[in-house]
């Protein structure tokens, strides 16, 4: 465990710090991080939960005495022993699923008695969480939630330092205005200092969300709100806005977004999630707008949009000079349009959609990384693509790292990727071959995976290429372009090739690592002056022996600096004595090997070479380090 300055603070200062930590996560993290406080936990913390294995905290370093679970909750005498002399923090933590199994009335009555007996004895933190599958508003849960709210309203508000519970429009009690005080996570006397607020459907009245009582708000989270609403007049969004399982039912404006820094929208409702909402209401009010745009956000740094089904299908007409990260994930079948975004400081762009269209985007001078995945491109752009002068994706030209999925490799055609150093291409090209007309003057690393149509390696304009990985391209057979170009190649790995590959007249003066996994291989006159690690795998096509059994001779590969060798070719035959390898001047630096071929003729083995000698069928060297 790393030692920090916190480990050297006096014990008294730690006690003052933990007294001011309101969020249960922060409190538990603080107590479990500092060894000095371990003994203090057992006397200071009580966690009421269904099971200690179901809490959201890491229970490894939490003493068992801190937990109040199962049998104790059903035993009044056990509760008396736990709380009668207790002074500290009580945390009620569980998901909505297990919330229905807790006897809330008994627990809260006991807490009320303790507070009445000794007002300074304890504080309460309520943390009811939605399970990963989403909130389940069962009748039992609604009944228990009403009981919880009813009893909490009888607890002095200054004793509740944290309150979080998934609610919906079906959960309401007399005096429900006090629920807002609980959601503020702070005593009502200090509502002006509230920095984080969770808004749910019951807090929106007559279509208006009024949070003007919280001028210092830094974070606003809107949870499970489907009905259309608007903010009160003159409202300005805080620095962080999170919209979770809700439609965007208001239209952002420049005035509203003047302080906004982080926008996170997660709209992933599925049919199973609609059981507690009116279906007609869902269809009518799912999303009030389909385009996010038409505003300036001078402080906006990050935008994250995730949609499944209905959601925003366009982001455009946005001026965000401070924007650094744009993440869009459209999981449905809707088309997505990205266009006219003024973001000179954008560094990371991630877009995944079934259909993608990009138009009118200015250059991103600071772009460092991009990821684009689309099943298809808009038909309008398909026609434009045929005109090579219309370079709709020139905004990618400044990026350093790029990744393209679903075979949309043509997006780079005709571009000058002057800063690109790493490129990952996945899937077979949809409209054309690889971007052979693009320029990659600084490209160092290229990875191509799962292109079943790739038979001939393309001739890309990448003179500085050093690392090449080709994986899952079963029909690859022609590497002539690779042999004739890329003089600075240092690392080459071919995997899952089901055809015969012929290495003929290869000369790569800088190649240091070569790994080949193919159904069948042929070598002739190959010179690799700097090659150190050689791995050759040939197990046949889909486990079947090749039609022509290869006769392998090490004289076909000259690699004077080779130190590590792996040759796993059970169907090959070896030409000559295997000991010729060690007698040859070409392999005087060989240190370890793993060999599996047919018809080996045993010779004399050099001393000090890492290997295990098995009978004629196999010779296996251990401690292979490639």
C-alpha positions as CSV (number, residue, x, y, z in Angstrom):
1,X,0.0,0.0,0.0
2,X,1.4,3.4,-1.0
3,X,2.1,5.8,1.9
4,X,0.6,9.3,1.6
5,X,0.6,12.4,3.7
6,X,-2.7,11.3,5.2
7,X,-0.9,8.5,7.1
8,X,1.0,11.0,9.1
9,X,-1.9,13.2,10.2
10,X,-2.8,13.2,13.9
11,X,-5.7,10.9,14.9
12,X,-7.8,13.9,16.0
13,X,-7.6,15.5,12.5
14,X,-8.8,12.2,10.9
15,X,-11.9,12.2,13.2
16,X,-12.7,15.8,12.1
17,X,-12.4,14.8,8.5
18,X,-14.6,11.8,8.7
19,X,-17.3,13.8,10.6
20,X,-17.6,16.0,7.5
21,X,-17.7,13.2,4.8
22,X,-21.4,12.9,3.8
23,X,-21.2,10.4,0.9
24,X,-21.0,6.8,2.2
25,X,-18.5,5.8,-0.5
26,X,-16.1,8.6,0.5
27,X,-16.4,7.7,4.2
28,X,-15.7,4.0,3.7
29,X,-12.9,4.7,1.3
30,X,-11.2,7.1,3.7
31,X,-11.5,4.7,6.7
32,X,-10.2,1.7,4.7
33,X,-7.3,3.6,3.1
34,X,-5.6,4.7,6.4
35,X,-4.4,1.9,8.7
36,X,-4.5,4.1,11.7
37,X,-8.3,4.2,11.4
38,X,-9.0,0.5,11.2
39,X,-9.6,0.0,15.0
40,X,-11.8,3.1,14.9
41,X,-14.2,1.6,12.3
42,X,-15.7,-1.1,14.5
43,X,-16.8,1.5,17.1
44,X,-17.7,4.3,14.7
45,X,-19.6,2.6,11.7
46,X,-22.7,0.5,11.5
47,X,-23.8,-0.6,8.1
48,X,-27.4,-1.9,7.9
49,X,-27.7,-4.1,4.8
50,X,-29.3,-7.3,3.6
51,X,-25.9,-9.0,3.3
52,X,-22.3,-7.8,3.7
53,X,-21.6,-9.4,0.3
54,X,-24.2,-7.1,-1.3
55,X,-22.9,-3.7,-0.3
56,X,-21.4,-1.5,-2.9
57,X,-18.2,-0.9,-0.8
58,X,-15.2,-3.2,-0.8
59,X,-15.9,-5.1,2.4
60,X,-12.5,-6.7,2.5
61,X,-11.1,-4.3,5.1
62,X,-14.3,-3.6,6.9
63,X,-14.6,-5.3,10.4
64,X,-17.5,-7.7,10.6
65,X,-18.7,-5.9,13.7
66,X,-19.6,-2.9,11.5
67,X,-22.4,-4.9,9.7
68,X,-26.0,-5.2,10.9
69,X,-27.6,-7.9,8.7
70,X,-30.1,-10.7,8.4
71,X,-30.6,-12.3,11.9
72,X,-29.9,-9.1,13.8
73,X,-32.5,-7.1,11.9
74,X,-35.1,-9.7,12.8
75,X,-34.1,-9.8,16.5
76,X,-35.2,-6.8,18.6
77,X,-32.8,-7.8,21.4
78,X,-29.9,-7.9,18.9
79,X,-30.8,-4.4,17.7
80,X,-30.8,-3.2,21.3
81,X,-27.3,-4.6,21.8
82,X,-26.1,-2.9,18.6
83,X,-27.4,0.6,19.1
84,X,-28.0,1.2,22.8
85,X,-24.5,2.4,23.5
86,X,-23.5,3.2,19.9
87,X,-22.2,6.6,18.9
88,X,-21.2,7.2,15.3
89,X,-22.5,6.9,11.7
90,X,-25.3,4.5,10.6
91,X,-25.4,3.7,6.9
92,X,-28.5,2.1,5.4
93,X,-27.2,0.6,2.2
94,X,-28.8,-1.9,-0.2
95,X,-30.3,-2.1,-3.7
96,X,-34.0,-1.8,-4.4
97,X,-34.2,-5.5,-4.9
98,X,-33.1,-6.4,-1.3
99,X,-34.7,-3.2,0.2
100,X,-38.0,-5.1,0.2
101,X,-36.6,-7.7,2.6
102,X,-35.5,-5.2,5.3
103,X,-37.8,-4.4,8.2
104,X,-37.4,-0.6,7.8
105,X,-40.0,0.3,10.5
106,X,-38.2,-1.6,13.3
107,X,-34.8,-0.3,12.4
108,X,-35.8,3.4,12.1
109,X,-37.9,3.3,15.3
110,X,-34.8,2.1,17.1
111,X,-32.7,4.9,15.5
112,X,-35.3,7.4,16.6
113,X,-35.2,6.1,20.2
114,X,-31.4,6.4,20.3
115,X,-31.5,9.9,19.0
116,X,-34.1,10.9,21.5
117,X,-32.1,9.4,24.3
118,X,-28.8,11.0,23.2
119,X,-29.2,13.6,20.5
120,X,-25.5,13.7,19.6
121,X,-25.1,10.0,19.5
122,X,-25.4,9.2,15.8
123,X,-26.0,10.5,12.2
124,X,-27.8,8.6,9.5
125,X,-26.9,8.0,5.8
126,X,-29.5,6.4,3.6
127,X,-28.2,4.9,0.3
128,X,-30.8,2.8,-1.6
129,X,-29.4,1.9,-5.0
130,X,-30.9,0.7,-8.2
131,X,-29.5,-2.7,-9.3
132,X,-27.5,-3.0,-12.5
133,X,-30.6,-4.2,-14.4
134,X,-32.4,-1.0,-13.5
135,X,-35.0,0.1,-10.9
136,X,-37.8,-2.3,-10.1
137,X,-40.8,-0.5,-8.7
138,X,-42.6,-3.4,-7.3
139,X,-45.6,-2.9,-4.9
140,X,-43.6,-4.1,-2.0
141,X,-40.8,-1.7,-2.8
142,X,-43.3,1.2,-3.1
143,X,-44.8,0.3,0.3
144,X,-41.4,0.1,1.9
145,X,-40.3,3.4,0.3
146,X,-43.3,5.2,1.7
147,X,-42.6,3.7,5.2
148,X,-39.0,4.9,4.9
149,X,-40.0,8.4,3.9
150,X,-42.6,8.6,6.7
151,X,-40.2,7.5,9.4
152,X,-37.3,9.7,8.1
153,X,-39.5,12.8,8.3
154,X,-39.7,12.1,12.1
155,X,-35.9,12.0,12.4
156,X,-34.3,15.4,12.9
157,X,-33.2,16.6,9.5
158,X,-29.8,17.6,10.7
159,X,-29.2,13.9,11.6
160,X,-29.6,12.8,8.0
161,X,-26.4,13.7,6.2
162,X,-26.9,11.7,3.1
163,X,-30.1,10.5,1.3
164,X,-30.4,8.7,-2.0
165,X,-33.3,6.5,-3.1
166,X,-34.8,5.7,-6.6
167,X,-38.3,7.1,-6.7
168,X,-41.0,7.5,-9.3
169,X,-44.4,9.2,-9.6
170,X,-46.1,6.4,-7.7
171,X,-44.2,7.0,-4.5
172,X,-45.6,10.0,-2.5
173,X,-46.4,10.7,1.1
174,X,-48.0,13.5,3.1
175,X,-45.5,16.3,3.5
176,X,-43.6,15.2,0.4
177,X,-42.0,18.6,0.0
178,X,-39.6,17.5,2.7
179,X,-38.3,14.8,0.4
180,X,-36.5,17.6,-1.5
181,X,-34.7,18.5,1.7
182,X,-33.6,14.9,2.0
183,X,-32.4,14.8,-1.6
184,X,-30.3,17.9,-1.0
185,X,-28.0,15.7,1.2
186,X,-27.7,18.5,3.7
187,X,-29.8,20.1,6.5
188,X,-32.5,22.5,5.3
189,X,-30.8,25.4,7.0
190,X,-28.0,25.1,4.4
191,X,-29.8,24.5,1.2
192,X,-28.0,27.4,-0.5
193,X,-24.7,25.3,-0.2
194,X,-26.1,22.2,-2.0
195,X,-23.5,21.2,-4.7
196,X,-25.1,18.0,-6.0
197,X,-28.8,17.3,-6.6
198,X,-30.5,14.2,-7.9
199,X,-33.8,15.1,-9.7
200,X,-36.5,12.5,-10.3
201,X,-40.0,12.6,-11.8
202,X,-41.9,13.6,-8.6
203,X,-39.9,16.8,-8.3
204,X,-41.2,18.2,-11.6
205,X,-44.4,20.1,-11.0
206,X,-46.6,21.3,-13.8
207,X,-43.9,20.7,-16.4
208,X,-41.3,23.0,-14.6
209,X,-38.2,22.0,-12.7
210,X,-37.4,24.8,-10.3
211,X,-34.1,24.5,-8.4
212,X,-33.5,28.2,-8.0
213,X,-33.1,27.6,-4.3
214,X,-29.6,26.1,-5.0
215,X,-27.4,28.8,-6.5
216,X,-24.2,26.9,-5.7
217,X,-25.2,23.8,-7.5
218,X,-22.3,22.1,-9.2
219,X,-23.9,18.8,-10.4
220,X,-27.4,18.0,-11.5
221,X,-28.5,14.4,-12.3
222,X,-31.9,13.8,-13.9
223,X,-33.0,10.2,-13.3
224,X,-36.0,8.3,-14.9
225,X,-37.8,11.5,-16.1
226,X,-39.8,10.8,-19.3
227,X,-42.4,13.6,-19.2
228,X,-41.6,16.8,-21.0
229,X,-40.4,19.6,-18.8
230,X,-38.6,22.9,-18.9
231,X,-36.4,24.7,-16.4
232,X,-37.6,27.8,-14.6
233,X,-36.9,31.2,-16.3
234,X,-33.3,32.3,-16.3
235,X,-32.0,28.9,-15.3
236,X,-28.2,28.2,-15.9
237,X,-27.0,24.6,-15.9
238,X,-24.3,23.7,-13.4
239,X,-20.9,22.4,-14.3
240,X,-22.0,18.8,-14.6
241,X,-25.3,17.6,-16.1
242,X,-26.1,13.8,-16.1
243,X,-29.3,12.5,-17.7
244,X,-29.8,8.9,-16.8
245,X,-32.5,6.7,-18.3
246,X,-34.4,9.8,-19.3
247,X,-35.2,11.5,-22.6
248,X,-33.8,15.0,-23.2
249,X,-37.0,16.9,-22.9
250,X,-35.6,20.4,-22.8
251,X,-33.7,22.3,-25.5
252,X,-30.3,23.6,-24.3
253,X,-29.6,27.3,-25.1
254,X,-26.5,29.4,-25.0
255,X,-27.6,31.1,-21.8
256,X,-28.4,27.8,-20.2
257,X,-25.0,26.3,-21.1
258,X,-22.6,29.1,-20.2
259,X,-21.2,27.3,-17.2
260,X,-21.7,23.7,-18.4
261,X,-18.5,21.6,-18.5
262,X,-19.6,17.9,-18.5
263,X,-22.7,16.6,-20.3
264,X,-23.5,12.9,-19.9
265,X,-26.7,11.4,-21.4
266,X,-27.4,7.7,-20.9
267,X,-30.7,6.8,-22.6
268,X,-30.9,3.0,-22.7
269,X,-34.4,2.1,-22.0
270,X,-35.6,-1.4,-23.1
271,X,-39.1,-2.8,-23.3
272,X,-38.6,-4.6,-19.9
273,X,-38.1,-1.2,-18.3
274,X,-41.5,0.1,-19.3
275,X,-43.6,-2.0,-16.9
276,X,-44.1,0.9,-14.5
277,X,-44.7,3.6,-17.1
278,X,-47.8,4.3,-19.2
279,X,-47.0,2.9,-22.7
280,X,-48.7,5.8,-24.5
281,X,-46.9,8.3,-22.3
282,X,-43.6,6.5,-23.3
283,X,-44.3,6.7,-27.0
284,X,-45.5,10.3,-26.8
285,X,-42.9,11.8,-24.5
286,X,-39.8,9.6,-24.9
287,X,-37.7,12.4,-26.4
288,X,-38.7,16.0,-27.1
289,X,-35.8,16.8,-29.4
290,X,-33.9,14.7,-31.9
291,X,-31.0,17.2,-32.4
292,X,-28.6,18.4,-29.9
293,X,-27.3,21.8,-31.1
294,X,-27.9,25.4,-31.8
295,X,-26.0,26.8,-28.8
296,X,-22.6,27.9,-27.6
297,X,-21.0,26.3,-24.6
298,X,-17.7,28.2,-23.9
299,X,-16.7,25.9,-20.9
300,X,-17.9,22.6,-22.2
301,X,-15.1,19.9,-21.9
302,X,-16.7,16.5,-22.3
303,X,-19.9,15.2,-24.0
304,X,-21.0,11.6,-23.6
305,X,-24.2,10.4,-25.4
306,X,-25.3,6.8,-25.2
307,X,-28.7,5.8,-26.8
308,X,-30.6,2.6,-27.4
309,X,-33.7,2.9,-29.5
310,X,-35.2,6.4,-29.6
311,X,-32.7,9.2,-28.9
312,X,-30.8,12.1,-30.4
313,X,-29.9,11.4,-34.0
314,X,-27.8,14.5,-34.7
315,X,-25.2,16.7,-33.0
316,X,-24.5,19.9,-34.9
317,X,-24.3,23.7,-34.8
318,X,-22.4,23.7,-31.6
319,X,-19.6,26.1,-30.7
320,X,-17.5,24.6,-27.9
321,X,-14.0,26.1,-27.8
322,X,-13.0,24.1,-24.7
323,X,-14.4,20.8,-25.8
324,X,-11.8,18.0,-25.4
325,X,-13.8,14.7,-25.6
326,X,-16.9,13.8,-27.7
327,X,-18.3,10.3,-27.2
328,X,-21.4,9.1,-29.1
329,X,-22.8,5.6,-29.0
330,X,-26.0,5.0,-30.9
331,X,-27.0,1.3,-30.3
332,X,-30.2,1.3,-32.2
333,X,-31.0,1.3,-35.9
334,X,-31.4,5.0,-36.3
335,X,-29.0,7.1,-38.5
336,X,-26.7,9.5,-36.8
337,X,-25.5,12.8,-38.2
338,X,-22.4,14.7,-37.0
339,X,-21.8,18.1,-38.4
340,X,-20.8,21.7,-38.0
341,X,-19.0,21.5,-34.7
342,X,-16.6,24.2,-33.8
343,X,-14.2,22.6,-31.3
344,X,-10.6,23.7,-31.8
345,X,-9.4,21.9,-28.7
346,X,-11.1,18.5,-29.3
347,X,-8.6,15.7,-28.5
348,X,-10.8,12.5,-28.5
349,X,-13.6,11.6,-30.9
350,X,-15.6,8.4,-30.5
351,X,-18.6,7.7,-32.7
352,X,-20.5,4.3,-33.0
353,X,-23.7,4.2,-35.0
354,X,-25.6,1.9,-37.4
355,X,-25.6,4.6,-40.1
356,X,-23.3,7.6,-40.0
357,X,-23.2,10.9,-41.8
358,X,-20.6,13.6,-41.3
359,X,-21.0,16.9,-43.1
360,X,-19.8,20.5,-42.6
361,X,-17.3,19.7,-39.9
362,X,-14.4,22.1,-39.7
363,X,-10.9,20.7,-39.0
364,X,-10.1,19.7,-35.4
365,X,-6.5,21.0,-35.0
366,X,-6.0,19.4,-31.6
367,X,-7.4,15.9,-32.4
368,X,-5.3,13.1,-30.9
369,X,-7.5,10.0,-31.1
370,X,-10.5,8.9,-33.1
371,X,-12.8,5.8,-33.2
372,X,-15.4,5.4,-35.9
373,X,-17.7,2.4,-36.2
374,X,-20.7,2.4,-38.6
375,X,-22.5,-0.4,-40.3
376,X,-23.2,1.8,-43.3
377,X,-22.7,5.4,-44.5
378,X,-25.6,7.6,-45.5
379,X,-26.6,7.0,-49.2
380,X,-26.1,10.7,-50.0
381,X,-22.5,10.4,-48.9
382,X,-22.1,7.2,-50.9
383,X,-22.6,9.2,-54.1
384,X,-20.3,11.9,-52.8
385,X,-17.6,9.4,-52.0
386,X,-17.2,8.6,-55.7
387,X,-16.0,12.2,-56.2
388,X,-12.5,12.0,-54.7
389,X,-12.4,15.8,-54.4
390,X,-15.2,15.8,-51.7
391,X,-13.2,14.8,-48.6
392,X,-15.9,14.8,-46.0
393,X,-13.6,13.4,-43.2
394,X,-10.6,15.8,-43.5
395,X,-11.3,16.7,-39.9
396,X,-9.5,13.5,-39.0
397,X,-6.2,14.5,-40.6
398,X,-4.5,15.8,-37.4
399,X,-5.1,12.7,-35.2
400,X,-2.3,10.6,-33.8
401,X,-4.2,7.4,-33.1
402,X,-7.1,6.1,-35.2
403,X,-9.4,3.1,-35.1
404,X,-12.1,2.2,-37.7
405,X,-14.5,-0.7,-37.3
406,X,-17.1,-2.4,-39.6
407,X,-14.9,-1.9,-42.7
408,X,-15.4,1.8,-43.3
409,X,-11.7,2.2,-44.3
410,X,-12.6,4.5,-47.2
411,X,-13.1,7.3,-44.8
412,X,-9.4,7.9,-44.9
413,X,-9.1,7.8,-48.7
414,X,-7.6,10.9,-50.2
415,X,-6.5,12.3,-46.8
416,X,-3.1,13.4,-45.6
417,X,-2.9,11.8,-42.2
418,X,0.3,13.7,-41.4
419,X,0.4,13.0,-37.7
420,X,-1.1,9.5,-37.5
421,X,1.2,7.0,-35.8
422,X,-1.1,4.1,-35.0
423,X,-4.0,2.8,-37.1
424,X,-6.4,-0.1,-36.3
425,X,-8.7,-1.4,-39.1
426,X,-11.3,-4.0,-38.4
427,X,-13.7,-5.7,-40.8
428,X,-13.7,-6.0,-44.6
429,X,-14.0,-2.8,-46.7
430,X,-17.6,-2.0,-47.7
431,X,-17.2,0.1,-50.8
432,X,-13.6,-0.2,-52.0
433,X,-10.2,-1.5,-51.2
434,X,-8.0,0.0,-48.6
435,X,-7.2,3.7,-48.5
436,X,-4.3,3.5,-51.0
437,X,-4.7,7.1,-52.0
438,X,-4.2,8.4,-48.4
439,X,-0.9,9.5,-47.1
440,X,0.6,8.1,-43.9
441,X,4.0,9.8,-43.7
442,X,4.5,9.1,-39.9
443,X,2.5,5.8,-39.4
444,X,4.5,3.5,-37.2
445,X,1.9,0.8,-36.2
446,X,-0.8,-0.8,-38.3
447,X,-3.2,-3.6,-37.2
448,X,-5.7,-5.2,-39.6
449,X,-8.1,-7.8,-38.2
450,X,-11.0,-10.0,-39.4
451,X,-11.0,-9.1,-43.1
452,X,-12.1,-12.3,-44.9
453,X,-11.8,-10.6,-48.3
454,X,-8.2,-9.6,-48.0
455,X,-6.2,-11.8,-50.4
456,X,-3.4,-9.4,-51.3
457,X,-1.8,-7.1,-48.8
458,X,-2.6,-3.5,-50.0
459,X,0.1,-1.0,-51.0
460,X,-0.3,1.8,-48.5
461,X,1.7,5.0,-48.5
462,X,3.4,4.4,-45.1
463,X,7.2,4.6,-45.5
464,X,7.9,4.8,-41.8
465,X,5.9,1.6,-40.8
466,X,7.6,-0.4,-38.1
467,X,4.9,-2.7,-36.6
468,X,2.4,-4.7,-38.6
469,X,-0.1,-7.1,-37.2
470,X,-2.6,-9.0,-39.4
471,X,-5.1,-11.2,-37.6
472,X,-8.1,-13.3,-38.7
473,X,-7.6,-12.6,-42.5
474,X,-8.1,-16.2,-43.5
475,X,-7.7,-15.8,-47.3
476,X,-4.5,-13.8,-47.2
477,X,-2.0,-15.3,-49.6
478,X,-0.1,-12.5,-51.4
479,X,2.5,-10.4,-49.6
480,X,4.4,-9.0,-52.6
481,X,3.5,-5.4,-51.6
482,X,4.8,-6.1,-48.1
483,X,8.1,-7.5,-49.4
484,X,8.7,-4.7,-51.8
485,X,7.8,-1.8,-49.5
486,X,8.1,-0.7,-45.8
487,X,11.9,-0.8,-45.5
488,X,11.8,0.1,-41.8
489,X,9.6,-2.7,-40.7
490,X,10.8,-4.2,-37.3
491,X,7.8,-6.3,-36.1
492,X,5.6,-8.5,-38.3
493,X,2.9,-10.9,-36.9
494,X,0.5,-12.9,-39.1
495,X,-2.2,-14.9,-37.3
496,X,-5.1,-17.2,-38.4
497,X,-4.2,-17.4,-42.1
498,X,-5.8,-20.4,-43.8
499,X,-3.9,-20.2,-47.1
500,X,-0.3,-20.9,-48.3
501,X,2.0,-17.9,-47.9
502,X,5.2,-17.8,-49.9
503,X,8.1,-15.7,-48.6
504,X,10.3,-15.3,-51.6
505,X,13.4,-13.1,-51.9
506,X,12.6,-11.2,-48.7
507,X,15.2,-8.7,-47.5
508,X,14.2,-6.7,-44.4
509,X,17.3,-5.2,-42.9
510,X,15.6,-3.9,-39.8
511,X,13.2,-6.8,-39.0
512,X,13.6,-8.0,-35.4
513,X,10.5,-10.0,-34.7
514,X,8.7,-12.4,-37.1
515,X,5.7,-14.5,-36.2
516,X,3.6,-16.4,-38.7
517,X,0.5,-18.6,-38.1
518,X,-0.6,-20.0,-41.5
519,X,-2.0,-23.2,-42.9
520,X,1.1,-23.7,-45.1
521,X,4.4,-21.7,-45.6
522,X,7.1,-21.6,-48.2
523,X,10.5,-19.9,-47.8
524,X,13.1,-19.2,-50.4
525,X,16.1,-16.9,-50.2
526,X,15.1,-14.8,-47.2
527,X,17.6,-12.5,-45.5
528,X,16.9,-10.8,-42.1
529,X,20.2,-9.4,-40.8
530,X,18.7,-8.1,-37.5
531,X,16.1,-10.8,-36.8
532,X,16.2,-12.0,-33.1
533,X,12.9,-13.8,-32.6
534,X,11.3,-16.2,-35.1
535,X,8.0,-17.9,-34.5
536,X,6.5,-20.2,-37.2
537,X,3.2,-22.0,-36.7
538,X,1.6,-24.2,-39.4
539,X,-1.0,-26.6,-38.1
540,X,-3.0,-26.9,-41.3
541,X,-6.3,-25.3,-42.4
542,X,-8.9,-25.7,-39.7
543,X,-6.8,-28.5,-38.2
544,X,-6.5,-30.5,-41.4
545,X,-3.0,-31.4,-42.8
546,X,-1.9,-29.3,-45.8
547,X,-2.1,-31.0,-49.3
548,X,1.6,-30.5,-49.9
549,X,3.8,-31.4,-46.9
550,X,6.5,-28.7,-46.7
551,X,10.2,-29.6,-46.5
552,X,11.8,-27.0,-44.4
553,X,15.5,-26.1,-44.6
554,X,17.0,-23.4,-42.4
555,X,19.4,-22.5,-45.2
556,X,16.4,-20.7,-46.8
557,X,16.3,-18.2,-43.9
558,X,19.5,-16.4,-43.1
559,X,19.2,-14.7,-39.7
560,X,22.7,-14.3,-38.1
561,X,21.5,-12.6,-35.0
562,X,18.6,-15.1,-34.2
563,X,18.4,-15.8,-30.4
564,X,14.9,-17.3,-30.0
565,X,13.2,-19.8,-32.2
566,X,9.8,-21.5,-32.2
567,X,8.9,-23.9,-35.0
568,X,5.5,-25.7,-34.5
569,X,4.8,-27.5,-37.7
570,X,3.6,-31.1,-37.1
571,X,3.1,-31.8,-40.8
572,X,6.4,-30.5,-42.0
573,X,9.5,-32.5,-42.9
574,X,12.9,-31.3,-42.0
575,X,15.6,-31.3,-44.7
576,X,19.0,-32.5,-43.5
577,X,20.2,-32.9,-39.9
578,X,18.7,-30.6,-37.3
579,X,22.2,-30.2,-35.8
580,X,23.2,-28.3,-39.0
581,X,21.5,-25.3,-37.4
582,X,24.0,-25.1,-34.7
583,X,27.0,-25.8,-36.9
584,X,26.0,-23.0,-39.2
585,X,27.5,-19.5,-38.8
586,X,24.0,-18.1,-39.4
587,X,22.7,-19.2,-35.9
588,X,25.6,-18.8,-33.6
589,X,23.6,-16.6,-31.2
590,X,20.6,-19.0,-30.8
591,X,19.8,-19.4,-27.1
592,X,16.4,-21.0,-26.8
593,X,14.1,-22.9,-29.1
594,X,10.8,-24.9,-29.3
595,X,10.7,-27.4,-32.2
596,X,7.9,-29.7,-33.4
597,X,8.3,-31.2,-36.9
598,X,8.4,-34.6,-38.6
599,X,11.4,-36.9,-39.2
600,X,14.0,-35.1,-37.2
601,X,17.5,-36.7,-37.3
602,X,19.1,-36.3,-33.9
603,X,22.6,-34.9,-34.0
604,X,24.9,-33.5,-31.4
605,X,23.4,-30.7,-29.2
606,X,25.5,-27.7,-28.2
607,X,26.1,-27.2,-24.5
608,X,24.3,-24.4,-22.7
609,X,21.4,-24.3,-25.2
610,X,18.0,-24.1,-23.5
611,X,16.1,-27.3,-24.5
612,X,14.5,-30.6,-23.6
613,X,15.4,-33.5,-25.8
614,X,12.5,-35.9,-26.6
615,X,12.6,-38.9,-29.0
616,X,12.7,-38.4,-32.8
617,X,9.2,-37.1,-33.3
618,X,9.7,-33.9,-31.1
619,X,12.4,-31.7,-29.9
620,X,11.1,-29.1,-27.4
621,X,13.2,-26.3,-26.0
622,X,11.8,-24.6,-22.8
623,X,12.0,-21.0,-21.5
624,X,10.9,-19.7,-24.8
625,X,10.9,-15.9,-24.5
626,X,9.5,-14.6,-27.8
